[in-house]
Amino acid sequence: MSMKDAALRFAGAIETELIQTRSDQMELGQDLTEKVNRLREEVKGVKAELRDFKEAQASHNEAVMQVLIDIQRKLSA
Protein backbone atom coordinates (compact mmCIF):
# COMPACT_ATOMS: atom_id res chain seq x y z
CA MET A 1 0.00 0.00 0.00
CA SER A 2 1.34 3.38 -0.95
CA MET A 3 1.78 6.35 1.34
CA LYS A 4 -1.02 8.15 -0.55
CA ASP A 5 -3.45 5.26 0.03
CA ALA A 6 -2.54 5.13 3.71
CA ALA A 7 -3.07 8.88 4.03
CA LEU A 8 -6.45 8.68 2.30
CA ARG A 9 -7.56 5.82 4.56
CA PHE A 10 -6.41 7.74 7.61
CA ALA A 11 -8.24 10.89 6.47
CA GLY A 12 -11.35 8.82 5.74
CA ALA A 13 -11.23 7.24 9.20
CA ILE A 14 -10.88 10.65 10.83
CA GLU A 15 -13.77 12.02 8.78
CA THR A 16 -15.97 9.07 9.76
CA GLU A 17 -15.08 9.55 13.42
CA LEU A 18 -15.85 13.28 13.25
CA ILE A 19 -19.21 12.60 11.63
CA GLN A 20 -20.03 10.04 14.34
CA THR A 21 -18.93 12.43 17.08
CA ARG A 22 -21.09 15.21 15.68
CA SER A 23 -24.02 12.82 15.39
CA ASP A 24 -23.55 11.74 19.01
CA GLN A 25 -23.42 15.38 20.12
CA MET A 26 -26.62 16.19 18.28
CA GLU A 27 -28.36 13.18 19.83
CA LEU A 28 -27.20 14.14 23.31
CA GLY A 29 -28.35 17.71 22.70
CA GLN A 30 -31.78 16.48 21.64
CA ASP A 31 -32.02 14.24 24.71
CA LEU A 32 -31.05 17.12 26.97
CA THR A 33 -33.61 19.42 25.32
CA GLU A 34 -36.34 16.84 25.84
CA LYS A 35 -35.39 16.38 29.50
CA VAL A 36 -35.36 20.14 30.09
CA ASN A 37 -38.79 20.46 28.47
CA ARG A 38 -40.21 17.64 30.63
CA LEU A 39 -38.74 19.27 33.73
CA ARG A 40 -40.23 22.63 32.74
CA GLU A 41 -43.67 21.04 32.46
CA GLU A 42 -43.27 19.34 35.84
CA VAL A 43 -42.27 22.64 37.45
CA LYS A 44 -45.33 24.32 35.92
CA GLY A 45 -47.49 21.59 37.43
CA VAL A 46 -45.90 21.96 40.85
CA LYS A 47 -46.33 25.74 40.72
CA ALA A 48 -50.01 25.34 39.85
CA GLU A 49 -50.49 22.85 42.71
CA LEU A 50 -48.72 25.20 45.12
CA ARG A 51 -50.87 28.14 44.01
CA ASP A 52 -54.03 26.05 44.52
CA PHE A 53 -52.79 24.96 47.94
CA LYS A 54 -52.08 28.53 48.98
CA GLU A 55 -55.55 29.62 47.87
CA ALA A 56 -57.16 26.74 49.78
CA GLN A 57 -55.05 27.55 52.83
CA ALA A 58 -56.08 31.22 52.71
CA SER A 59 -59.74 30.21 52.47
CA HIS A 60 -59.31 27.81 55.38
CA ASN A 61 -57.58 30.51 57.45
CA GLU A 62 -60.47 32.89 56.83
CA ALA A 63 -62.97 30.24 57.94
CA VAL A 64 -60.99 29.48 61.10
CA MET A 65 -60.71 33.18 61.88
CA GLN A 66 -64.47 33.59 61.52
CA VAL A 67 -65.10 30.67 63.88
CA LEU A 68 -62.73 32.20 66.44
CA ILE A 69 -64.46 35.59 66.15
CA ASP A 70 -67.85 33.92 66.62
CA ILE A 71 -66.58 32.07 69.71
CA GLN A 72 -65.13 35.25 71.15
CA ARG A 73 -68.43 37.11 70.62
CA LYS A 74 -70.41 34.34 72.34
CA LEU A 75 -68.01 34.26 75.27
CA SER A 76 -68.21 38.07 75.60
CA ALA A 77 -72.01 38.08 75.59
CORVEN-V959321 format. One record per residue. RES is the residue in one letter. PHI is phi in degrees with one decimal (999 if undefined). PSI is psi in whole degrees, -180 to 180 (* if undefined). NEAR is the number of other C-alpha atoms within 12 Angstrom. Layout:
res:RES phi:PHI psi:PSI near:NEAR
res:RES phi:PHI psi:PSI near:NEAR
This chain:
res:M phi:999 psi:137 near:8
res:S phi:-82.7 psi:165 near:8
res:M phi:-61.7 psi:-37 near:9
res:K phi:-64.6 psi:-44 near:10
res:D phi:-63.2 psi:-42 near:11
res:A phi:-62.9 psi:-42 near:12
res:A phi:-65.3 psi:-41 near:13
res:L phi:-65.6 psi:-40 near:14
res:R phi:-63.8 psi:-43 near:15
res:F phi:-61.4 psi:-46 near:14
res:A phi:-63.1 psi:-40 near:14
res:G phi:-63.3 psi:-41 near:14
res:A phi:-64.6 psi:-42 near:14
res:I phi:-64.6 psi:-43 near:14
res:E phi:-61.2 psi:-44 near:14
res:T phi:-61.4 psi:-43 near:14
res:E phi:-64.9 psi:-41 near:14
res:L phi:-64.5 psi:-41 near:14
res:I phi:-63.4 psi:-43 near:14
res:Q phi:-64.6 psi:-41 near:14
res:T phi:-62.4 psi:-44 near:14
res:R phi:-63.7 psi:-41 near:14
res:S phi:-62.5 psi:-43 near:14
res:D phi:-62.2 psi:-42 near:14
res:Q phi:-63.4 psi:-42 near:14
res:M phi:-64.9 psi:-40 near:14
res:E phi:-65.1 psi:-44 near:14
res:L phi:-63.9 psi:-39 near:14
res:G phi:-62.2 psi:-41 near:14
res:Q phi:-64.8 psi:-44 near:14
res:D phi:-59.9 psi:-44 near:14
res:L phi:-64.1 psi:-43 near:14
res:T phi:-59.9 psi:-44 near:14
res:E phi:-64.5 psi:-41 near:14
res:K phi:-65.3 psi:-42 near:14
res:V phi:-63.4 psi:-42 near:14
res:N phi:-64.2 psi:-41 near:14
res:R phi:-63.6 psi:-42 near:14
res:L phi:-63.0 psi:-41 near:14
res:R phi:-59.6 psi:-43 near:14
res:E phi:-65.9 psi:-39 near:14
res:E phi:-63.8 psi:-42 near:14
res:V phi:-63.1 psi:-41 near:14
res:K phi:-58.9 psi:-43 near:14
res:G phi:-63.4 psi:-43 near:14
res:V phi:-65.0 psi:-41 near:14
res:K phi:-61.8 psi:-42 near:14
res:A phi:-64.7 psi:-43 near:14
res:E phi:-63.3 psi:-41 near:14
res:L phi:-64.8 psi:-42 near:14
res:R phi:-61.0 psi:-45 near:14
res:D phi:-62.2 psi:-41 near:14
res:F phi:-62.8 psi:-45 near:14
res:K phi:-61.6 psi:-40 near:14
res:E phi:-64.8 psi:-43 near:14
res:A phi:-65.3 psi:-40 near:14
res:Q phi:-63.9 psi:-42 near:14
res:A phi:-63.1 psi:-42 near:14
res:S phi:-63.6 psi:-43 near:14
res:H phi:-62.2 psi:-44 near:14
res:N phi:-60.2 psi:-40 near:14
res:E phi:-62.9 psi:-42 near:14
res:A phi:-65.0 psi:-42 near:14
res:V phi:-63.7 psi:-42 near:14
res:M phi:-61.4 psi:-41 near:14
res:Q phi:-63.8 psi:-41 near:14
res:V phi:-62.0 psi:-44 near:14
res:L phi:-63.3 psi:-39 near:14
res:I phi:-63.7 psi:-44 near:14
res:D phi:-62.0 psi:-41 near:14
res:I phi:-64.2 psi:-44 near:13
res:Q phi:-61.8 psi:-42 near:12
res:R phi:-63.2 psi:-41 near:11
res:K phi:-68.1 psi:-36 near:10
res:L phi:-71.3 psi:-29 near:9
res:S phi:-78.9 psi:-21 near:8
res:A phi:-76.2 psi:* near:7
